[in-house]
Every structure is written in structure tokens, then in C-alpha cells.
Amino acid sequence: PYRWIFTIADVKQPIVGADFLQHHGLLIDIHRKTLIDSQTIFKLSCNANTRIHTVLHLTLSSSVTPFHLSF
């Protein structure tokens, strides 16, 4: 189980922050539609909804907070 403090938001599609992925060592392989646990190399295949088009906006700073990275 993943322990994390989540913020509830009224959005049309789920959002997972980069801070959550980094903290738990999770990697996203967009090409293969796979979520990878970097510690165990466990891979989980995901189904993409072809009706939803997502644009990835990534801004890196020296002190990364949930407000600096957005999907």
C-alpha cells in the first residue's frame, strides 16, 4: 500500500503528482503504456483511453514542489 496525503479536487480525469511517483520510485513508460516499480522492476500494463488527449507540461526547478510539476 502507498501511504500519502492526497488533495481532493473536482477534475474530469485523475491526476497523480510527480512527487508521489518520485517518492515511491515509480516510473511511467508512456510508449509501452506501463507503470514500473523501479525497486522491484514490477511492471503493470495500463489501458489508455483514446478519447482523452493529455499534454505533458514539465518544468524543473532546484526545489521541486507539487506546484512546479503538473501533468
C-alpha positions as CSV (number, residue, x, y, z in Angstrom):
1,P,0.0,0.0,0.0
2,Y,1.1,3.5,-0.7
3,R,0.8,6.0,2.1
4,W,0.4,9.6,1.0
5,I,-1.6,12.7,1.8
6,F,-3.9,13.3,-1.2
7,T,-5.7,16.5,-2.1
8,I,-9.2,16.0,-3.3
9,A,-10.1,18.0,-6.5
10,D,-13.1,18.2,-8.7
11,V,-11.4,17.3,-12.1
12,K,-12.6,15.4,-15.1
13,Q,-9.6,12.9,-15.1
14,P,-7.4,11.6,-12.4
15,I,-4.1,13.4,-11.6
16,V,-1.1,11.8,-10.0
17,G,1.7,14.2,-9.0
18,A,5.3,13.7,-9.9
19,D,6.2,14.0,-6.2
20,F,4.1,10.8,-5.5
21,L,5.8,8.9,-8.3
22,Q,9.3,10.0,-7.2
23,H,8.7,9.2,-3.6
24,H,7.6,5.7,-4.3
25,G,10.2,5.1,-7.1
26,L,7.5,4.7,-9.8
27,L,8.3,5.2,-13.5
28,I,6.0,5.7,-16.3
29,D,6.8,4.3,-19.8
30,I,4.4,6.2,-22.0
31,H,5.4,4.4,-25.2
32,R,4.6,0.9,-23.7
33,K,1.7,2.2,-21.5
34,T,3.4,0.7,-18.4
35,L,3.9,1.7,-14.8
36,I,7.2,0.3,-13.4
37,D,8.3,0.0,-9.8
38,S,12.0,0.8,-10.0
39,Q,12.8,-1.1,-6.8
40,T,11.2,-4.4,-7.7
41,I,11.1,-3.9,-11.6
42,F,7.4,-5.0,-11.3
43,K,5.5,-3.8,-14.4
44,L,1.9,-3.0,-14.7
45,S,0.3,-2.6,-18.1
46,C,-2.2,0.2,-18.4
47,N,-5.0,0.8,-20.9
48,A,-5.2,4.3,-22.4
49,N,-8.5,5.9,-23.1
50,T,-8.1,7.0,-26.7
51,R,-10.8,9.7,-26.3
52,I,-8.6,11.6,-23.8
53,H,-5.7,13.6,-25.2
54,T,-3.2,14.6,-22.5
55,V,-0.4,17.2,-22.9
56,L,2.5,16.8,-20.5
57,H,3.9,20.1,-19.2
58,L,7.1,19.7,-17.2
59,T,9.0,22.5,-15.5
60,L,12.0,21.6,-13.4
61,S,13.4,23.8,-10.6
62,S,16.0,23.4,-7.9
63,S,13.3,22.9,-5.3
64,V,10.6,20.7,-6.8
65,T,7.2,21.0,-5.2
66,P,3.8,19.7,-6.4
67,F,3.2,23.2,-7.8
68,H,6.3,23.1,-10.1
69,L,5.4,19.9,-11.8
70,S,2.0,19.4,-13.5
71,F,0.5,16.8,-15.8
